Structure formats: C-alpha cells, structure tokens
Amino acid sequence: MVIDISKCAGCYCCFIACKDEHCGHDFPGYAAPQPMTGQFWMNLVERERGQYPRVKTAYIAVPCMHCEEANCIKQARDGAVYRRPDCIVIIDPAKAKGQRQLVDSCPYRVIYWNEESGLPQKCTFCAHLLDEGWKEPRCAEMCPAGAITFGDLDDPKSDVAQSAAANRTEALHLEYGLKESVIYINLPKKFIAGTVAYEDSDDCAPGVAVTARTAGWEQTVETDGFGDFEFEDLADNQDYTVTLTADGYEPRQFNVKTLRDMHLGVIALEKSR
C-alpha cells in the first residue's frame, strides 16, 4: 500500500469504509467483528504544523503496516499471527484468544484489545475480500482523492508500483526497521516560510528572489503576489541560510535551524543607499 499524504484532505472516508466493512461482521479465519468504538484499524492522524500566521495540517492515514519483520509474529504463541505469501499479516481470531501481549508488541500501536472477546485485533487489508477477487481493500476503494494505492509492488505495470517508482517513498517510522508493506509519499517534513514587504511603501513585495542553502543543497523561489514564500520538505535539525534579494533594495539574510517549522514573520526590505 502506498499512501500519498499530499492528496489526503482528511475526509475520513477510509476510516468510515473500514468501520462499515468490519463492525458487526464476522469473517472466520480473518477477523472477528470490530467494535464500534475504541478501535481504529484505519486511523487518521492529524498533524498540525507551523506557527501563526502560517499553520498547516497534514492528515496521515495509519493502518497496520503488515511488516516483513513484524514484532507481533515474533511475540505470538502457537502461530497465532502469521504472514501470508502476499505479505498480509493476519491475527488468527481463534488462536490469538487471550494473547494480550500482542497489543504491546507493535510500536505503531495499531493492534487493539477487544475486552469483550478477549482478542487482539487489527487491519487485515480486507483479506477476505481480496481472496474473493477484489483488487483493493475498502479504504483504498473509498478514497475520493486517490491518496491510497494498493496492489502488487513486484508488478511494474501496477498502479502501486508506478506510484512508488515515480516518487520518493518512505516508511512512517524508518527507525523501527520493520520493513513495512505500507509506505508513504510526501510525509510532512520541516518548512521555512515568510512574508516580504517594501519598507518605503509598506506594500507587499512580489517577485523577490529568496534562496535557501545548506551543505550540498540550494533552492531559489520567488515571493508570490502577496509577498509570501515557502521552502517545504526540509531536513530536520539542519542549518539553513535564507537570503532575499530584490533590485534596488538591500539584501537580507537569516540563519535558521529547522528544530521546528519556521515562519520568519514580515521581512521589510530597505531601499539601497
């Protein structure tokens, strides 16, 4: 599964489709019914970014990652969790009874405990539907923005393989080292933004060249019609130099460290002497 964060508008269709498919429905061998509340087999995490006056929200869909090196498989007893040949990780709803340790085995916290049935539960990629011939799980089918792509990464003609090949993909938490089968495009990184105005006229300054530099990297953008600029997808905890130049005005320079998203405020350009 490839999830493009830039396309997600936070509509919750994936979340609702998952509930519609699994709440109150028993799929023996695949999953017991999902409770109506308390479990999020397809969760939607809202990540607020930036500071006034530049604040953005990214929506990150988080299902089970169906990891190749899944901790839940290692922690399960009696083969209660297994990985199918198509890479889908299944918690056997019969064998996993009482195995509450599986909830804590997942660093992504996407395994939930069903107190009533005494059972750990999670996303199955709607394996019961795939085995009937469906091409994708309900969450992917219902996404109106096409943010969720599902299929065979080993088939270069598949949509999911082409999406992965055309973009930079990454795991949600690469540091876990689990070889996740869910990968992401456009996960939010740090940004540097600001607004430029002319001091002598107090007008916004469109078309000003703004350059950001760091070791081995440089990018130049122009301020828009409102004098705004932004550099997105920047490395964390990195030193950047931001330089502004405009004909007839003194250049300005700022040293910025991306410990967080930064808005440099209103930057006034003085006329050259």
Number of C-alpha atoms within 10 A of each C-alpha: 24 24 26 24 19 15 17 20 15 17 13 18 17 26 22 16 18 24 23 14 17 21 15 13 14 14 14 12 13 17 24 23 19 24 18 12 8 10 19 23 23 22 19 19 13 12 11 11 18 17 13 10 12 17 12 11 14 20 22 22 22 20 24 23 24 23 19 16 14 21 16 24 21 13 18 19 14 8 13 19 22 17 16 11 7 9 14 19 25 23 28 20 22 14 16 20 15 15 16 19 14 26 20 16 18 18 14 15 14 21 24 21 21 19 11 7 12 14 23 23 27 23 27 21 25 20 21 16 15 12 9 8 9 13 14 19 24 22 24 23 17 18 20 14 14 13 19 25 22 21 16 15 18 9 11 13 10 14 16 20 19 13 19 21 12 9 12 12 18 16 19 17 13 11 7 12 12 17 16 21 17 21 20 21 21 16 19 17 14 19 19 23 19 19 22 26 20 19 15 10 9 11 13 20 23 19 18 20 16 23 18 21 15 13 9 5 8 12 11 13 15 18 20 16 11 14 20 21 22 18 18 13 12 15 15 14 12 13 15 21 15 22 16 22 17 19 10 11 16 14 16 15 13 12 11 16 16 17 12 15 20 22 19 17 14 15 18 19 22 17 14 10 6
